């Protein structure tokens, strides 16, 4: 069999650049990206296809020490990504002096599991555009001590430096296998999911402190017509005070977020979008396990 296929599971701390890297490798913007940590909540599959390969990239939440149920569920998805990989892609932030040594028990446990695995490991030292060449070499030496058998590459996902070389390395490590998905598929997620993620991205960009982390976006209705998509979305918050902040004075904050989300959706869907946003209070939704089991799938 000449065809190769496999799961490449991307792992790292928050803000290491995992989502930016997956988007760069795919040439598609599937994972949302913001400067805030813990933007990614779901495990998202992005699928690359050519005649001889199918690469299934899995972007997982950043590794953290969970402090409430939502974060616990996010870490369950990270643990799941350790069980079904054909290649591990560990993304490290070269600008973080503690990227290799600190990060709590969760991070150190995952690093330990990856050191013991027989699955090929690729380490991407990201954001090297912010360091000197000598500093990158020192960092690489430290990584080599932790992962003596790994393929190690210094990259900039944002500027797509060395990402082609990284991609070729990944292709070389894939096992021979028939495609797992249809060759036309770009992801395992549907348009409703991506619509909710795009809206959530704009919330992260427009609000500060705890507000973005207290929100969830659910798509109530998604109607595709020949020349327009009509989307009704609901933004969940935990408190009335948060609802007031999301809406803003005279509705200006929500209108700004809605406009930005609509424009991003039109670019993603390549057609006009009518977007309706409503805000609903769901007290302590981040601690409601039965509710989280429904939305974090």
ZADO-1210 file (C-alpha; in nm, 4 decimals, padded with zeros to 6 digits):
<atoms>
<atom x="00.0000" y="00.0000" z="00.0000" code="UNK" pos="1"/>
<atom x="00.1429" y="00.3382" z="-00.1011" code="UNK" pos="2"/>
<atom x="-00.1154" y="00.5469" z="00.0849" code="UNK" pos="3"/>
<atom x="-00.0337" y="00.6878" z="00.4304" code="UNK" pos="4"/>
<atom x="-00.2850" y="00.8085" z="00.6874" code="UNK" pos="5"/>
<atom x="-00.2832" y="00.8835" z="01.0572" code="UNK" pos="6"/>
<atom x="-00.3737" y="01.1026" z="01.3516" code="UNK" pos="7"/>
<atom x="-00.1276" y="01.3771" z="01.4442" code="UNK" pos="8"/>
<atom x="-00.2252" y="01.4946" z="01.7911" code="UNK" pos="9"/>
<atom x="-00.1097" y="01.8457" z="01.8812" code="UNK" pos="10"/>
<atom x="-00.0264" y="01.8954" z="02.2481" code="UNK" pos="11"/>
<atom x="00.1063" y="02.1894" z="02.4489" code="UNK" pos="12"/>
<atom x="00.0413" y="02.4563" z="02.7063" code="UNK" pos="13"/>
<atom x="-00.2062" y="02.7409" z="02.6497" code="UNK" pos="14"/>
<atom x="-00.0774" y="03.0048" z="02.4074" code="UNK" pos="15"/>
<atom x="00.2033" y="02.7828" z="02.2774" code="UNK" pos="16"/>
<atom x="00.0631" y="02.8360" z="01.9278" code="UNK" pos="17"/>
<atom x="-00.1086" y="02.5007" z="01.8678" code="UNK" pos="18"/>
<atom x="-00.4118" y="02.6383" z="01.6863" code="UNK" pos="19"/>
<atom x="-00.2043" y="02.8809" z="01.4798" code="UNK" pos="20"/>
<atom x="00.0218" y="02.5937" z="01.3798" code="UNK" pos="21"/>
<atom x="-00.2628" y="02.3624" z="01.2805" code="UNK" pos="22"/>
<atom x="-00.4160" y="02.6372" z="01.0670" code="UNK" pos="23"/>
<atom x="-00.0776" y="02.6987" z="00.9022" code="UNK" pos="24"/>
<atom x="-00.0204" y="02.3293" z="00.8293" code="UNK" pos="25"/>
<atom x="-00.3686" y="02.2885" z="00.6849" code="UNK" pos="26"/>
<atom x="-00.3760" y="02.6120" z="00.4917" code="UNK" pos="27"/>
<atom x="-00.7244" y="02.6575" z="00.6382" code="UNK" pos="28"/>
<atom x="-00.8420" y="02.8597" z="00.9372" code="UNK" pos="29"/>
<atom x="-01.0306" y="02.5944" z="01.1327" code="UNK" pos="30"/>
<atom x="-00.9227" y="02.6628" z="01.4925" code="UNK" pos="31"/>
<atom x="-00.9960" y="03.0016" z="01.6459" code="UNK" pos="32"/>
<atom x="-00.6952" y="03.1995" z="01.7638" code="UNK" pos="33"/>
<atom x="-00.6839" y="03.4802" z="02.0213" code="UNK" pos="34"/>
<atom x="-00.4094" y="03.6211" z="02.2458" code="UNK" pos="35"/>
<atom x="-00.5940" y="03.4915" z="02.5527" code="UNK" pos="36"/>
<atom x="-00.5066" y="03.1560" z="02.7077" code="UNK" pos="37"/>
<atom x="-00.7507" y="02.8620" z="02.7044" code="UNK" pos="38"/>
<atom x="-00.9286" y="02.9763" z="02.3887" code="UNK" pos="39"/>
<atom x="-00.9575" y="02.6185" z="02.2584" code="UNK" pos="40"/>
<atom x="-01.2178" y="02.4151" z="02.4492" code="UNK" pos="41"/>
<atom x="-01.2913" y="02.1309" z="02.2094" code="UNK" pos="42"/>
<atom x="-01.0810" y="01.8713" z="02.0396" code="UNK" pos="43"/>
<atom x="-01.0982" y="01.9743" z="01.6734" code="UNK" pos="44"/>
<atom x="-00.9893" y="01.7585" z="01.3816" code="UNK" pos="45"/>
<atom x="-00.8460" y="01.9255" z="01.0722" code="UNK" pos="46"/>
<atom x="-00.7898" y="01.6964" z="00.7734" code="UNK" pos="47"/>
<atom x="-00.5254" y="01.7351" z="00.5028" code="UNK" pos="48"/>
<atom x="-00.5622" y="01.5266" z="00.1874" code="UNK" pos="49"/>
<atom x="-00.3550" y="01.4620" z="-00.1203" code="UNK" pos="50"/>
<atom x="-00.3331" y="01.1606" z="-00.3514" code="UNK" pos="51"/>
<atom x="-00.0998" y="00.9665" z="-00.1220" code="UNK" pos="52"/>
<atom x="-00.1706" y="01.1042" z="00.2259" code="UNK" pos="53"/>
<atom x="-00.4423" y="01.1846" z="00.4743" code="UNK" pos="54"/>
<atom x="-00.3193" y="01.3717" z="00.7810" code="UNK" pos="55"/>
<atom x="-00.5724" y="01.4136" z="01.0609" code="UNK" pos="56"/>
<atom x="-00.4511" y="01.6930" z="01.2860" code="UNK" pos="57"/>
<atom x="-00.6106" y="01.7030" z="01.6302" code="UNK" pos="58"/>
<atom x="-00.6013" y="02.0387" z="01.8099" code="UNK" pos="59"/>
<atom x="-00.6672" y="01.9976" z="02.1821" code="UNK" pos="60"/>
<atom x="-00.7122" y="02.2456" z="02.4689" code="UNK" pos="61"/>
<atom x="-00.3945" y="02.3722" z="02.6325" code="UNK" pos="62"/>
<atom x="-00.2677" y="02.1753" z="02.9310" code="UNK" pos="63"/>
<atom x="-00.3696" y="02.3397" z="03.2591" code="UNK" pos="64"/>
<atom x="-00.4399" y="02.2513" z="03.6205" code="UNK" pos="65"/>
<atom x="-00.8232" y="02.2446" z="03.6206" code="UNK" pos="66"/>
<atom x="-01.0082" y="02.4496" z="03.8807" code="UNK" pos="67"/>
<atom x="-01.3701" y="02.3861" z="03.7736" code="UNK" pos="68"/>
<atom x="-01.5731" y="02.1293" z="03.5795" code="UNK" pos="69"/>
<atom x="-01.5357" y="02.2916" z="03.2380" code="UNK" pos="70"/>
<atom x="-01.1570" y="02.2806" z="03.2695" code="UNK" pos="71"/>
<atom x="-01.1718" y="01.9210" z="03.3937" code="UNK" pos="72"/>
<atom x="-01.3649" y="01.8254" z="03.0798" code="UNK" pos="73"/>
<atom x="-01.1117" y="02.0093" z="02.8655" code="UNK" pos="74"/>
<atom x="-00.8276" y="01.8109" z="03.0245" code="UNK" pos="75"/>
<atom x="-01.0161" y="01.4875" z="02.9612" code="UNK" pos="76"/>
<atom x="-00.9941" y="01.5720" z="02.5916" code="UNK" pos="77"/>
<atom x="-00.6183" y="01.6205" z="02.6226" code="UNK" pos="78"/>
<atom x="-00.5846" y="01.2812" z="02.7918" code="UNK" pos="79"/>
<atom x="-00.7952" y="01.1271" z="02.5162" code="UNK" pos="80"/>
<atom x="-00.5506" y="01.2640" z="02.2589" code="UNK" pos="81"/>
<atom x="-00.2747" y="01.0580" z="02.4235" code="UNK" pos="82"/>
<atom x="-00.4499" y="00.7310" z="02.3416" code="UNK" pos="83"/>
<atom x="-00.5127" y="00.7453" z="01.9663" code="UNK" pos="84"/>
<atom x="-00.2125" y="00.9207" z="01.8107" code="UNK" pos="85"/>
<atom x="-00.0006" y="00.7922" z="01.5245" code="UNK" pos="86"/>
<atom x="00.2299" y="01.0916" z="01.5720" code="UNK" pos="87"/>
<atom x="00.2574" y="01.3312" z="01.8661" code="UNK" pos="88"/>
<atom x="00.3268" y="01.6953" z="01.7835" code="UNK" pos="89"/>
<atom x="00.4406" y="01.8739" z="02.0986" code="UNK" pos="90"/>
<atom x="00.4371" y="02.2528" z="02.0582" code="UNK" pos="91"/>
<atom x="00.6591" y="02.4524" z="02.2928" code="UNK" pos="92"/>
<atom x="00.6712" y="02.8297" z="02.3321" code="UNK" pos="93"/>
<atom x="01.0373" y="02.9254" z="02.2953" code="UNK" pos="94"/>
<atom x="00.9683" y="03.2606" z="02.4646" code="UNK" pos="95"/>
<atom x="00.8449" y="03.0897" z="02.7821" code="UNK" pos="96"/>
<atom x="01.1490" y="03.0274" z="03.0081" code="UNK" pos="97"/>
<atom x="00.9481" y="02.7727" z="03.2077" code="UNK" pos="98"/>
<atom x="00.7985" y="02.5866" z="02.9107" code="UNK" pos="99"/>
<atom x="01.0021" y="02.2724" z="02.9814" code="UNK" pos="100"/>
<atom x="01.0166" y="02.2723" z="03.3599" code="UNK" pos="101"/>
<atom x="00.6990" y="02.4183" z="03.5048" code="UNK" pos="102"/>
<atom x="00.3314" y="02.3754" z="03.4322" code="UNK" pos="103"/>
<atom x="00.1884" y="02.1762" z="03.7176" code="UNK" pos="104"/>
<atom x="00.1314" y="01.8054" z="03.7636" code="UNK" pos="105"/>
<atom x="-00.0921" y="01.7786" z="03.4546" code="UNK" pos="106"/>
<atom x="00.1783" y="01.9064" z="03.2179" code="UNK" pos="107"/>
<atom x="00.4596" y="01.7069" z="03.3775" code="UNK" pos="108"/>
<atom x="00.2460" y="01.3911" z="03.3678" code="UNK" pos="109"/>
<atom x="00.1777" y="01.4315" z="02.9984" code="UNK" pos="110"/>
<atom x="00.5445" y="01.4992" z="02.9226" code="UNK" pos="111"/>
<atom x="00.6317" y="01.1826" z="03.1150" code="UNK" pos="112"/>
<atom x="00.3792" y="00.9790" z="02.9148" code="UNK" pos="113"/>
<atom x="00.5189" y="01.1126" z="02.5882" code="UNK" pos="114"/>
<atom x="00.8749" y="01.0264" z="02.6933" code="UNK" pos="115"/>
<atom x="00.7743" y="00.6639" z="02.7462" code="UNK" pos="116"/>
<atom x="00.5621" y="00.6173" z="02.4335" code="UNK" pos="117"/>
<atom x="00.6550" y="00.4159" z="02.1267" code="UNK" pos="118"/>
<atom x="00.4562" y="00.6602" z="01.9129" code="UNK" pos="119"/>
<atom x="00.6819" y="00.8964" z="01.7120" code="UNK" pos="120"/>
<atom x="00.7204" y="01.2381" z="01.8742" code="UNK" pos="121"/>
<atom x="00.7812" y="01.5612" z="01.6853" code="UNK" pos="122"/>
<atom x="00.8689" y="01.8682" z="01.8920" code="UNK" pos="123"/>
<atom x="00.8014" y="02.2093" z="01.7368" code="UNK" pos="124"/>
<atom x="00.9900" y="02.4871" z="01.9153" code="UNK" pos="125"/>
<atom x="00.7596" y="02.7741" z="01.8260" code="UNK" pos="126"/>
<atom x="00.7944" y="03.1544" z="01.8198" code="UNK" pos="127"/>
<atom x="01.1677" y="03.1461" z="01.7437" code="UNK" pos="128"/>
<atom x="01.1314" y="03.4751" z="01.5558" code="UNK" pos="129"/>
<atom x="01.1440" y="03.6346" z="01.9028" code="UNK" pos="130"/>
<atom x="01.4794" y="03.4787" z="02.0007" code="UNK" pos="131"/>
<atom x="01.8408" y="03.4928" z="01.8921" code="UNK" pos="132"/>
<atom x="01.9908" y="03.1957" z="01.7080" code="UNK" pos="133"/>
<atom x="02.2095" y="03.1137" z="02.0112" code="UNK" pos="134"/>
<atom x="01.9051" y="03.1125" z="02.2402" code="UNK" pos="135"/>
<atom x="01.7211" y="02.8782" z="02.0022" code="UNK" pos="136"/>
<atom x="02.0183" y="02.6384" z="02.0021" code="UNK" pos="137"/>
<atom x="02.0303" y="02.6365" z="02.3830" code="UNK" pos="138"/>
<atom x="01.6572" y="02.5676" z="02.3944" code="UNK" pos="139"/>
<atom x="01.6945" y="02.2870" z="02.1411" code="UNK" pos="140"/>
<atom x="01.9645" y="02.1230" z="02.3529" code="UNK" pos="141"/>
<atom x="01.7283" y="02.1178" z="02.6514" code="UNK" pos="142"/>
<atom x="01.4522" y="01.9642" z="02.4406" code="UNK" pos="143"/>
<atom x="01.6897" y="01.6989" z="02.3070" code="UNK" pos="144"/>
<atom x="01.7749" y="01.5976" z="02.6650" code="UNK" pos="145"/>
<atom x="01.4054" y="01.5377" z="02.7345" code="UNK" pos="146"/>
<atom x="01.3254" y="01.3700" z="02.4024" code="UNK" pos="147"/>
<atom x="01.6411" y="01.2056" z="02.2647" code="UNK" pos="148"/>
<atom x="01.4500" y="01.0127" z="01.9954" code="UNK" pos="149"/>
<atom x="01.2205" y="01.2923" z="01.8841" code="UNK" pos="150"/>
<atom x="01.2291" y="01.4932" z="01.5630" code="UNK" pos="151"/>
<atom x="01.2916" y="01.8523" z="01.6760" code="UNK" pos="152"/>
<atom x="01.2326" y="02.1581" z="01.4591" code="UNK" pos="153"/>
<atom x="01.2508" y="02.5295" z="01.5374" code="UNK" pos="154"/>
<atom x="00.9591" y="02.7118" z="01.3759" code="UNK" pos="155"/>
<atom x="00.7424" y="03.0210" z="01.3688" code="UNK" pos="156"/>
<atom x="00.3827" y="02.9152" z="01.3119" code="UNK" pos="157"/>
<atom x="00.2701" y="03.2774" z="01.2837" code="UNK" pos="158"/>
<atom x="00.5185" y="03.3567" z="01.0060" code="UNK" pos="159"/>
<atom x="00.5153" y="03.0001" z="00.8655" code="UNK" pos="160"/>
<atom x="00.8920" y="02.9650" z="00.9045" code="UNK" pos="161"/>
<atom x="01.0033" y="02.6010" z="00.8784" code="UNK" pos="162"/>
<atom x="00.6404" y="02.4827" z="00.8758" code="UNK" pos="163"/>
<atom x="00.6891" y="02.3167" z="00.5346" code="UNK" pos="164"/>
<atom x="00.9845" y="02.1199" z="00.6735" code="UNK" pos="165"/>
<atom x="00.7764" y="02.0290" z="00.9769" code="UNK" pos="166"/>
<atom x="00.4951" y="01.9073" z="00.7534" code="UNK" pos="167"/>
<atom x="00.7317" y="01.6903" z="00.5487" code="UNK" pos="168"/>
<atom x="00.8688" y="01.5387" z="00.8688" code="UNK" pos="169"/>
<atom x="00.5158" y="01.4504" z="00.9801" code="UNK" pos="170"/>
<atom x="00.4366" y="01.2899" z="00.6438" code="UNK" pos="171"/>
<atom x="00.7457" y="01.0719" z="00.6706" code="UNK" pos="172"/>
<atom x="00.6317" y="00.9355" z="01.0074" code="UNK" pos="173"/>
<atom x="00.2766" y="00.8405" z="00.9107" code="UNK" pos="174"/>
<atom x="00.1946" y="00.4692" z="00.8882" code="UNK" pos="175"/>
<atom x="00.0667" y="00.3100" z="00.5714" code="UNK" pos="176"/>
<atom x="-00.3116" y="00.3088" z="00.5948" code="UNK" pos="177"/>
<atom x="-00.6189" y="00.3735" z="00.3858" code="UNK" pos="178"/>
<atom x="-00.8007" y="00.7062" z="00.4447" code="UNK" pos="179"/>
<atom x="-01.0060" y="00.7315" z="00.7635" code="UNK" pos="180"/>
<atom x="-01.2302" y="01.0057" z="00.6209" code="UNK" pos="181"/>
<atom x="-01.3679" y="01.0964" z="00.2820" code="UNK" pos="182"/>
<atom x="-01.1000" y="01.2729" z="00.0784" code="UNK" pos="183"/>
<atom x="-01.3227" y="01.5810" z="00.0460" code="UNK" pos="184"/>
<atom x="-01.3548" y="01.6315" z="00.4228" code="UNK" pos="185"/>
<atom x="-01.1725" y="01.9195" z="00.5927" code="UNK" pos="186"/>
<atom x="-01.2891" y="01.8421" z="00.9463" code="UNK" pos="187"/>
<atom x="-01.5114" y="01.6170" z="01.1515" code="UNK" pos="188"/>
<atom x="-01.7071" y="01.9255" z="01.2649" code="UNK" pos="189"/>
<atom x="-02.0115" y="02.0777" z="01.0938" code="UNK" pos="190"/>
<atom x="-02.0819" y="02.4395" z="00.9987" code="UNK" pos="191"/>
<atom x="-02.2856" y="02.4989" z="01.3135" code="UNK" pos="192"/>
<atom x="-01.9781" y="02.4222" z="01.5240" code="UNK" pos="193"/>
<atom x="-01.7540" y="02.6575" z="01.3283" code="UNK" pos="194"/>
<atom x="-02.0158" y="02.9315" z="01.3407" code="UNK" pos="195"/>
<atom x="-02.0297" y="02.9073" z="01.7197" code="UNK" pos="196"/>
<atom x="-01.6488" y="02.9104" z="01.7410" code="UNK" pos="197"/>
<atom x="-01.6191" y="03.2202" z="01.5226" code="UNK" pos="198"/>
<atom x="-01.8687" y="03.4042" z="01.7421" code="UNK" pos="199"/>
<atom x="-01.6839" y="03.2909" z="02.0544" code="UNK" pos="200"/>
<atom x="-01.3563" y="03.4159" z="01.9053" code="UNK" pos="201"/>
<atom x="-01.5032" y="03.7656" z="01.8719" code="UNK" pos="202"/>
<atom x="-01.6213" y="03.7523" z="02.2327" code="UNK" pos="203"/>
<atom x="-01.2650" y="03.6708" z="02.3414" code="UNK" pos="204"/>
<atom x="-01.1359" y="03.9628" z="02.1349" code="UNK" pos="205"/>
<atom x="-01.3869" y="04.2197" z="02.2619" code="UNK" pos="206"/>
<atom x="-01.4227" y="04.1459" z="02.6327" code="UNK" pos="207"/>
<atom x="-01.1668" y="04.1243" z="02.9122" code="UNK" pos="208"/>
<atom x="-01.0989" y="03.9480" z="03.2404" code="UNK" pos="209"/>
<atom x="-01.3355" y="03.6596" z="03.3206" code="UNK" pos="210"/>
<atom x="-01.6135" y="03.7498" z="03.0757" code="UNK" pos="211"/>
<atom x="-01.4942" y="03.5403" z="02.7753" code="UNK" pos="212"/>
<atom x="-01.4331" y="03.2361" z="02.9944" code="UNK" pos="213"/>
<atom x="-01.7846" y="03.2609" z="03.1373" code="UNK" pos="214"/>
<atom x="-01.9481" y="03.2450" z="02.7955" code="UNK" pos="215"/>
<atom x="-02.0613" y="02.9657" z="02.5683" code="UNK" pos="216"/>
<atom x="-02.2167" y="03.0022" z="02.2237" code="UNK" pos="217"/>
<atom x="-02.4871" y="02.7713" z="02.0963" code="UNK" pos="218"/>
<atom x="-02.6415" y="02.7864" z="01.7490" code="UNK" pos="219"/>
<atom x="-03.0194" y="02.7808" z="01.7728" code="UNK" pos="220"/>
<atom x="-03.0829" y="02.7909" z="01.3997" code="UNK" pos="221"/>
<atom x="-02.8667" y="02.7689" z="01.0869" code="UNK" pos="222"/>
<atom x="-03.0555" y="02.8076" z="00.7589" code="UNK" pos="223"/>
<atom x="-02.8644" y="02.7969" z="00.4321" code="UNK" pos="224"/>
<atom x="-03.0382" y="02.9746" z="00.1443" code="UNK" pos="225"/>
<atom x="-02.9063" y="03.0246" z="-00.2115" code="UNK" pos="226"/>
<atom x="-02.7596" y="03.3712" z="-00.1441" code="UNK" pos="227"/>
<atom x="-02.7515" y="03.4010" z="00.2341" code="UNK" pos="228"/>
<atom x="-02.7107" y="03.2003" z="00.5539" code="UNK" pos="229"/>
<atom x="-02.9381" y="03.2933" z="00.8427" code="UNK" pos="230"/>
<atom x="-02.7900" y="03.2150" z="01.1841" code="UNK" pos="231"/>
<atom x="-02.9549" y="03.2571" z="01.5241" code="UNK" pos="232"/>
<atom x="-02.7073" y="03.2185" z="01.8104" code="UNK" pos="233"/>
<atom x="-02.7362" y="03.2279" z="02.1871" code="UNK" pos="234"/>
<atom x="-02.4577" y="03.3466" z="02.4148" code="UNK" pos="235"/>
<atom x="-02.4636" y="03.1913" z="02.7605" code="UNK" pos="236"/>
<atom x="-02.3289" y="03.3708" z="03.0664" code="UNK" pos="237"/>
<atom x="-02.3428" y="03.2786" z="03.4324" code="UNK" pos="238"/>
<atom x="-02.4630" y="03.6061" z="03.5880" code="UNK" pos="239"/>
<atom x="-02.6935" y="03.8973" z="03.5105" code="UNK" pos="240"/>
<atom x="-02.3994" y="04.1348" z="03.5579" code="UNK" pos="241"/>
<atom x="-02.2112" y="03.9473" z="03.2839" code="UNK" pos="242"/>
<atom x="-02.5118" y="03.9717" z="03.0554" code="UNK" pos="243"/>
<atom x="-02.5140" y="04.3486" z="03.1025" code="UNK" pos="244"/>
<atom x="-02.1447" y="04.3682" z="03.0098" code="UNK" pos="245"/>
<atom x="-02.1891" y="04.1511" z="02.6999" code="UNK" pos="246"/>
<atom x="-02.4776" y="04.3696" z="02.5787" code="UNK" pos="247"/>
<atom x="-02.3182" y="04.6994" z="02.6776" code="UNK" pos="248"/>
<atom x="-02.4726" y="05.0432" z="02.6996" code="UNK" pos="249"/>
<atom x="-02.7606" y="05.0713" z="02.4546" code="UNK" pos="250"/>
<atom x="-02.6555" y="04.7362" z="02.3100" code="UNK" pos="251"/>
<atom x="-02.3369" y="04.8800" z="02.1551" code="UNK" pos="252"/>
<atom x="-02.0977" y="04.6080" z="02.2765" code="UNK" pos="253"/>
<atom x="-02.3148" y="04.3240" z="02.1484" code="UNK" pos="254"/>
<atom x="-02.3690" y="04.5051" z="01.8176" code="UNK" pos="255"/>
<atom x="-01.9915" y="04.5443" z="01.7701" code="UNK" pos="256"/>
<atom x="-01.9300" y="04.1772" z="01.8472" code="UNK" pos="257"/>
<atom x="-02.2148" y="04.0738" z="01.6178" code="UNK" pos="258"/>
<atom x="-02.0849" y="04.2830" z="01.3292" code="UNK" pos="259"/>
<atom x="-01.7341" y="04.1412" z="01.3602" code="UNK" pos="260"/>
<atom x="-01.8692" y="03.7875" z="01.3854" code="UNK" pos="261"/>
<atom x="-02.0953" y="03.8367" z="01.0831" code="UNK" pos="262"/>
<atom x="-01.8052" y="03.9614" z="00.8687" code="UNK" pos="263"/>
<atom x="-01.5868" y="03.6686" z="00.9788" code="UNK" pos="264"/>
<atom x="-01.8693" y="03.4241" z="00.9066" code="UNK" pos="265"/>
<atom x="-01.9212" y="03.5713" z="00.5608" code="UNK" pos="266"/>
<atom x="-01.5526" y="03.5207" z="00.4866" code="UNK" pos="267"/>
<atom x="-01.5624" y="03.1645" z="00.6207" code="UNK" pos="268"/>
<atom x="-01.8845" y="03.0679" z="00.4405" code="UNK" pos="269"/>
<atom x="-01.8102" y="03.2762" z="00.1308" code="UNK" pos="270"/>
<atom x="-02.1595" y="03.4242" z="00.1234" code="UNK" pos="271"/>
<atom x="-02.3779" y="03.6840" z="00.2945" code="UNK" pos="272"/>
<atom x="-02.4848" y="03.6131" z="00.6527" code="UNK" pos="273"/>
<atom x="-02.7739" y="03.7400" z="00.8620" code="UNK" pos="274"/>
<atom x="-02.6703" y="03.6924" z="01.2258" code="UNK" pos="275"/>
<atom x="-02.8937" y="03.7296" z="01.5296" code="UNK" pos="276"/>
<atom x="-02.7330" y="03.7196" z="01.8756" code="UNK" pos="277"/>
<atom x="-02.9174" y="03.6800" z="02.2053" code="UNK" pos="278"/>
<atom x="-02.7720" y="03.6624" z="02.5546" code="UNK" pos="279"/>
<atom x="-02.9078" y="03.4188" z="02.8129" code="UNK" pos="280"/>
<atom x="-02.8138" y="03.3665" z="03.1782" code="UNK" pos="281"/>
<atom x="-02.7413" y="03.0033" z="03.2694" code="UNK" pos="282"/>
<atom x="-02.6201" y="03.0120" z="03.6298" code="UNK" pos="283"/>
<atom x="-02.2977" y="02.8161" z="03.6929" code="UNK" pos="284"/>
<atom x="-02.3105" y="02.6415" z="03.3543" code="UNK" pos="285"/>
<atom x="-01.9333" y="02.5777" z="03.3745" code="UNK" pos="286"/>
<atom x="-01.9914" y="02.3580" z="03.6809" code="UNK" pos="287"/>
<atom x="-02.2903" y="02.1640" z="03.5450" code="UNK" pos="288"/>
<atom x="-02.1501" y="01.8243" z="03.4476" code="UNK" pos="289"/>
<atom x="-02.4582" y="01.6973" z="03.2637" code="UNK" pos="290"/>
<atom x="-02.4714" y="02.0168" z="03.0582" code="UNK" pos="291"/>
<atom x="-02.0977" y="02.0051" z="02.9860" code="UNK" pos="292"/>
<atom x="-02.1310" y="01.6463" z="02.8660" code="UNK" pos="293"/>
<atom x="-02.3734" y="01.7707" z="02.6011" code="UNK" pos="294"/>
<atom x="-02.1772" y="02.0699" z="02.4766" code="UNK" pos="295"/>
<atom x="-01.8166" y="01.9438" z="02.4992" code="UNK" pos="296"/>
<atom x="-01.8359" y="01.6692" z="02.2399" code="UNK" pos="297"/>
</atoms>
